[in-house]
Amino acid sequence: MSGDEAALQLELERAQGLVELRRYEEATTALADLVGREPELAPAWCLLAQAQIAVGETQPALEAANRAVALAPEHDWPYRLRSVALQQLGDDDGSIAAAREAVAAAPHNWQTHRRLAMALVLAKRDPDGALAAAGRAIELAPYEPDAFSTLGLVYDMRKNSDEAERCFRHALSLDPQHAPSHDALARRQLATSGFGRAGNLAAAATGFRDAVQADPRDHIAATNIEIVLRAFIARLSYFIFIVAWIAYHVTGGSAFARVGPLLLLALPVGFAARFLLRLPPDLRRQVRYVAFHGALAVPAILQSCALGLLLVAAVLPESARRKAALAAVLVSLAARVLLYVISRRMRRDHAA
């Protein structure tokens, strides 16, 4: 190997190191310079496409992957990168076709079968084909957590919840820090949390927290923690609204008129307590901070005010009690409407 070739190889290895360290912006700059000087270097185009996909530069990534395909049509890596870029651009047909070309180029590489399974899952196509591809990936790489996580996603698509969960948990047994499996299990907990199942809601928040700790760059998992918190505040608001409505309509000087609504407050208080007490202490602190210092602060404060009004109403005379209960109804309703508006805006921002 000549001195120039050795220097070029060293430069390529440094760029690969930046990608592996997830220093994608630096890698993109270095690789763009490298392919500018060495435009026939297929591995550099592949690394550039990988870094660009990671930073969201999908169209340039597709162009880099296509350049790599033209330079090395016999290798699977360029086709896999092309498949990912096309998927992110919304071209499911192209993504699946590129994944099939990757399998054809390297039928004994587990990653090609995994990419085909992922392309089919994300496109919601051919569940049997996705199952076969994911199964083949596991045959070729029985100790790869990514292979089992992909199979879990396939079973999820096929509505086989038990098998999906088994796959995600097996992936975590192979790698306890496997962020995609933490995220997938947390999504399942969130989907099954129901209206009053505070334990499942807390488990979902904990799972998303674990995903973020395993991969601090996983912005989706971080966003999902906020989604869980929004769901918690929304469900708590329903409980408070119902109790406030009952308190407003219960009249008279009987003991039930005073104590009944107060006893009903056990529902929202118990729901909140179950959710918070099942969170790890560090996550409990994070949830408390997010609830009162971010976009959700106003709805959270309004719900706290509604709860306070109901507590005060219990010791007031009837006329004042009904006014306090009505105020609690209106405050709780305002909090719920505001939370709905905030949720819609957040979904729109994340989709943009």
C-alpha positions as CSV (number, residue, x, y, z in Angstrom):
1,M,0.0,0.0,0.0
2,S,1.5,3.4,-1.1
3,G,1.7,6.3,1.3
4,D,-1.2,8.1,-0.4
5,E,-3.4,4.9,-0.1
6,A,-2.4,4.5,3.6
7,A,-3.3,8.2,4.3
8,L,-6.6,7.8,2.4
9,Q,-7.4,4.7,4.4
10,L,-6.6,6.4,7.7
11,E,-8.9,9.3,6.7
12,L,-11.7,6.9,5.9
13,E,-11.2,5.1,9.3
14,R,-11.3,8.5,11.1
15,A,-14.6,9.4,9.4
16,Q,-16.0,6.0,10.3
17,G,-15.0,6.5,13.9
18,L,-16.9,9.8,13.9
19,V,-20.0,8.0,12.6
20,E,-19.6,5.3,15.2
21,L,-19.3,8.0,17.9
22,R,-22.5,9.6,16.5
23,R,-20.6,12.8,15.8
24,Y,-22.6,13.0,12.5
25,E,-22.2,16.7,11.7
26,E,-18.4,16.4,11.9
27,A,-18.5,13.2,9.9
28,T,-20.7,14.8,7.2
29,T,-18.2,17.7,6.8
30,A,-15.2,15.4,6.7
31,L,-16.7,12.9,4.3
32,A,-18.0,15.6,2.0
33,D,-14.5,16.9,1.7
34,L,-13.2,13.3,1.2
35,V,-15.6,12.4,-1.7
36,G,-14.9,15.8,-3.2
37,R,-11.3,14.7,-3.5
38,E,-11.9,11.0,-4.1
39,P,-15.2,10.7,-5.9
40,E,-14.7,7.0,-6.8
41,L,-14.5,5.9,-3.1
42,A,-17.7,3.9,-2.5
43,P,-17.2,3.3,1.3
44,A,-16.9,7.1,1.7
45,W,-20.2,7.7,-0.1
46,C,-21.8,5.0,2.1
47,L,-20.5,6.6,5.3
48,L,-21.7,10.0,4.0
49,A,-25.2,8.7,3.3
50,Q,-25.3,7.1,6.8
51,A,-24.3,10.4,8.5
52,Q,-26.7,12.4,6.4
53,I,-29.6,10.1,7.2
54,A,-28.8,10.5,10.9
55,V,-28.9,14.3,10.8
56,G,-32.1,14.3,8.6
57,E,-30.5,15.3,5.3
58,T,-32.5,12.6,3.5
59,Q,-32.4,13.8,-0.1
60,P,-28.6,14.3,-0.1
61,A,-28.3,10.9,1.7
62,L,-30.2,9.3,-1.2
63,E,-28.0,10.9,-3.7
64,A,-24.9,9.7,-1.8
65,A,-26.4,6.2,-1.6
66,N,-27.2,6.2,-5.3
67,R,-23.6,7.2,-6.0
68,A,-22.3,4.3,-3.9
69,V,-24.7,1.9,-5.7
70,A,-23.2,3.0,-9.1
71,L,-19.7,2.5,-7.8
72,A,-20.2,-0.8,-6.0
73,P,-23.4,-2.5,-7.4
74,E,-22.2,-5.8,-6.0
75,H,-22.3,-4.8,-2.4
76,D,-25.4,-4.7,-0.1
77,W,-24.5,-1.6,2.0
78,P,-25.4,1.0,-0.6
79,Y,-28.7,-0.7,-1.3
80,R,-29.6,-0.8,2.4
81,L,-28.8,2.9,2.7
82,R,-30.9,3.7,-0.4
83,S,-33.7,1.7,1.2
84,V,-33.6,3.8,4.4
85,A,-33.4,7.1,2.6
86,L,-36.3,6.2,0.3
87,Q,-38.4,5.1,3.3
88,Q,-37.8,8.4,5.0
89,L,-38.8,10.2,1.9
90,G,-42.1,8.3,1.8
91,D,-41.3,6.1,-1.2
92,D,-42.3,2.7,0.3
93,D,-42.2,0.9,-3.1
94,G,-38.6,2.2,-3.8
95,S,-37.5,1.3,-0.2
96,I,-38.8,-2.2,-0.5
97,A,-37.2,-2.7,-3.9
98,A,-33.8,-1.4,-2.7
99,A,-34.1,-3.8,0.3
100,R,-34.7,-6.7,-2.0
101,E,-31.7,-5.7,-4.0
102,A,-29.6,-5.7,-0.8
103,V,-30.8,-9.3,-0.1
104,A,-29.9,-10.3,-3.6
105,A,-26.4,-8.8,-3.3
106,A,-25.7,-10.4,0.2
107,P,-28.2,-13.2,1.0
108,H,-26.1,-14.4,3.9
109,N,-25.8,-11.0,5.6
110,W,-28.5,-10.8,8.4
111,Q,-28.7,-7.0,8.0
112,T,-30.1,-7.2,4.5
113,H,-33.0,-9.4,5.7
114,R,-33.6,-7.1,8.6
115,R,-33.7,-4.1,6.3
116,L,-36.3,-5.9,4.1
117,A,-38.4,-6.8,7.2
118,M,-38.2,-3.1,8.4
119,A,-39.1,-1.8,5.0
120,L,-42.2,-4.0,4.9
121,V,-43.2,-3.2,8.5
122,L,-42.9,0.5,8.1
123,A,-44.9,0.3,4.8
124,K,-47.4,-2.0,6.5
125,R,-47.0,-4.5,3.6
126,D,-46.8,-8.2,3.2
127,P,-46.8,-9.5,6.9
128,D,-45.8,-13.0,5.8
129,G,-42.8,-11.7,3.8
130,A,-41.8,-9.5,6.7
131,L,-42.0,-12.5,9.1
132,A,-39.9,-14.6,6.8
133,A,-37.3,-11.9,6.4
134,A,-37.0,-11.2,10.1
135,G,-36.9,-14.9,10.8
136,R,-34.0,-15.3,8.4
137,A,-32.1,-12.4,10.0
138,I,-32.4,-14.3,13.4
139,E,-31.2,-17.5,11.8
140,L,-28.1,-15.7,10.5
141,A,-27.5,-13.7,13.7
142,P,-29.1,-15.4,16.7
143,Y,-27.3,-13.1,19.2
144,E,-28.1,-9.7,17.6
145,P,-30.7,-7.7,19.6
146,D,-31.6,-5.7,16.5
147,A,-32.8,-8.9,14.8
148,F,-35.1,-9.8,17.6
149,S,-36.4,-6.3,18.0
150,T,-37.3,-6.3,14.3
151,L,-39.1,-9.6,14.7
152,G,-41.0,-8.0,17.6
153,L,-42.1,-5.2,15.3
154,V,-43.3,-7.8,12.7
155,Y,-45.4,-9.5,15.3
156,D,-46.7,-6.2,16.4
157,M,-47.8,-5.6,12.8
158,R,-49.5,-9.0,12.8
159,K,-51.3,-8.2,16.1
160,N,-49.5,-10.9,18.0
161,S,-48.9,-9.0,21.2
162,D,-47.5,-11.9,23.2
163,E,-44.8,-12.9,20.7
164,A,-43.9,-9.2,20.1
165,E,-43.3,-8.7,23.8
166,R,-41.3,-11.9,24.0
167,C,-39.0,-10.7,21.2
168,F,-38.4,-7.3,22.7
169,R,-37.6,-8.8,26.1
170,H,-35.3,-11.3,24.5
171,A,-33.5,-8.4,22.7
172,L,-33.1,-6.8,26.1
173,S,-31.7,-10.0,27.6
174,L,-29.0,-9.9,24.9
175,D,-28.4,-6.1,25.4
176,P,-30.0,-4.5,28.5
177,Q,-29.3,-1.1,26.9
178,H,-31.0,-1.8,23.6
179,A,-33.0,1.5,23.2
180,P,-35.4,0.3,20.4
181,S,-36.6,-2.5,22.6
182,H,-37.1,-0.3,25.6
183,D,-39.0,2.1,23.4
184,A,-41.2,-0.6,21.8
185,L,-42.1,-2.1,25.2
186,A,-43.0,1.3,26.5
187,R,-45.2,2.0,23.6
188,R,-47.0,-1.2,24.4
189,Q,-47.5,-0.2,28.0
190,L,-48.9,3.2,26.8
191,A,-51.3,1.6,24.4
192,T,-52.6,-0.7,27.1
193,S,-52.7,1.9,29.9
194,G,-56.5,2.5,29.5
195,F,-58.4,5.3,31.3
196,G,-57.5,4.5,34.9
197,R,-54.5,2.2,34.6
198,A,-52.0,4.4,36.2
199,G,-49.5,1.6,36.7
200,N,-49.2,0.9,32.9
201,L,-48.9,4.7,32.3
202,A,-46.0,4.8,34.8
203,A,-44.4,1.7,33.2
204,A,-44.6,3.5,29.8
205,A,-42.9,6.6,31.2
206,T,-40.2,4.4,32.8
207,G,-39.6,2.5,29.6
208,F,-39.2,5.7,27.5
209,R,-36.8,7.0,30.2
210,D,-34.8,3.8,29.8
211,A,-34.7,4.3,26.1
212,V,-33.4,7.8,26.5
213,Q,-30.7,6.7,28.9
214,A,-29.6,3.9,26.5
215,D,-29.5,6.4,23.6
216,P,-29.5,10.1,24.7
217,R,-29.9,11.1,21.1
218,D,-33.2,9.3,20.8
219,H,-35.4,12.4,20.6
220,I,-38.5,10.3,19.9
221,A,-38.2,8.5,23.2
222,A,-37.8,11.9,25.0
223,T,-40.9,13.2,23.2
224,N,-42.8,10.1,24.2
225,I,-42.1,10.9,27.9
226,E,-43.9,14.2,27.4
227,I,-46.8,12.3,25.6
228,V,-47.2,10.1,28.7
229,L,-47.3,13.2,30.9
230,R,-50.0,14.8,28.6
231,A,-52.0,11.6,28.9
232,F,-51.7,11.6,32.7
233,I,-52.8,15.2,33.0
234,A,-55.7,14.6,30.5
235,R,-57.0,11.6,32.5
236,L,-56.6,13.4,35.8
237,S,-58.6,16.3,34.4
238,Y,-61.5,14.0,33.6
239,F,-61.6,12.7,37.1
240,I,-61.5,16.2,38.6
241,F,-64.1,17.5,36.2
242,I,-66.5,14.7,37.1
243,V,-66.0,15.3,40.8
244,A,-66.5,19.0,40.4
245,W,-69.7,18.5,38.3
246,I,-71.1,16.2,41.0
247,A,-70.2,18.7,43.7
248,Y,-72.0,21.5,41.9
249,H,-75.2,19.5,41.5
250,V,-75.3,18.0,45.0
251,T,-77.4,20.4,47.1
252,G,-78.7,20.6,50.6
253,G,-77.2,20.6,54.0
254,S,-76.8,16.8,54.4
255,A,-73.5,15.2,55.3
256,F,-73.2,13.7,51.9
257,A,-73.6,17.1,50.2
258,R,-70.5,18.2,52.1
259,V,-68.5,15.0,52.5
260,G,-69.5,13.1,49.3
261,P,-67.6,15.2,46.8
262,L,-64.7,15.2,49.1
263,L,-64.7,11.4,49.3
264,L,-64.9,11.3,45.5
265,L,-61.7,13.2,45.3
266,A,-60.1,9.9,46.3
267,L,-60.4,8.9,42.6
268,P,-58.2,11.6,41.1
269,V,-55.9,11.7,44.1
270,G,-55.5,7.9,44.0
271,F,-54.9,7.9,40.3
272,A,-52.2,10.5,40.6
273,A,-50.6,8.8,43.6
274,R,-50.5,5.4,41.8
275,F,-48.8,7.0,38.8
276,L,-46.2,9.1,40.7
277,L,-45.3,6.4,43.3
278,R,-44.6,3.8,40.6
279,L,-42.1,6.1,38.9
280,P,-38.4,5.8,39.8
281,P,-37.4,8.8,42.0
282,D,-35.3,10.5,39.3
283,L,-38.2,10.2,36.8
284,R,-40.6,11.5,39.3
285,R,-38.6,14.6,39.7
286,Q,-38.3,15.0,36.0
287,V,-42.1,14.6,35.6
288,R,-42.7,17.2,38.3
289,Y,-40.4,19.6,36.7
290,V,-41.8,19.2,33.2
291,A,-45.4,19.5,34.5
292,F,-44.8,22.9,36.1
293,H,-42.0,24.5,34.0
294,G,-42.8,23.7,30.3
295,A,-45.6,23.9,27.8
296,L,-47.7,21.8,30.1
297,A,-47.3,24.2,33.1
298,V,-50.6,26.2,32.7
299,P,-52.9,23.1,32.3
300,A,-51.1,21.5,35.3
301,I,-51.5,24.6,37.5
302,L,-55.1,25.0,36.5
303,Q,-55.9,21.4,37.5
304,S,-54.2,22.0,40.8
305,C,-56.4,25.1,41.3
306,A,-59.5,23.1,40.4
307,L,-58.5,20.5,43.0
308,G,-57.9,23.2,45.6
309,L,-61.3,24.7,44.9
310,L,-63.0,21.4,45.5
311,L,-61.2,21.0,48.9
312,V,-62.2,24.5,49.9
313,A,-65.8,23.9,48.8
314,A,-66.2,21.2,51.5
315,V,-66.0,23.7,54.3
316,L,-68.1,26.4,52.8
317,P,-71.9,27.0,53.2
318,E,-74.1,25.7,50.4
319,S,-74.3,28.8,48.2
320,A,-70.6,29.5,48.4
321,R,-69.9,25.7,48.0
322,R,-71.9,25.6,44.7
323,K,-70.0,28.7,43.4
324,A,-66.6,27.1,44.3
325,A,-67.7,23.8,42.7
326,L,-68.8,25.7,39.5
327,A,-65.5,27.5,39.5
328,A,-63.7,24.2,39.7
329,V,-65.7,22.8,36.8
330,L,-64.8,25.8,34.6
331,V,-61.2,25.8,35.6
332,S,-60.9,22.1,35.0
333,L,-62.6,22.4,31.6
334,A,-60.3,25.3,30.6
335,A,-57.3,23.2,31.5
336,R,-58.6,20.3,29.4
337,V,-59.2,22.5,26.4
338,L,-55.8,24.2,26.8
339,L,-54.2,20.8,27.0
340,Y,-55.9,19.7,23.8
341,V,-54.6,22.8,22.0
342,I,-51.1,22.2,23.3
343,S,-51.2,18.6,22.2
344,R,-52.3,19.4,18.7
345,R,-49.6,22.0,18.4
346,M,-46.9,19.6,19.6
347,R,-48.1,16.9,17.2
348,R,-48.0,19.3,14.3
349,D,-44.5,20.6,15.3
350,H,-43.1,17.0,15.6
351,A,-44.6,16.0,12.2
352,A,-43.1,19.1,10.5
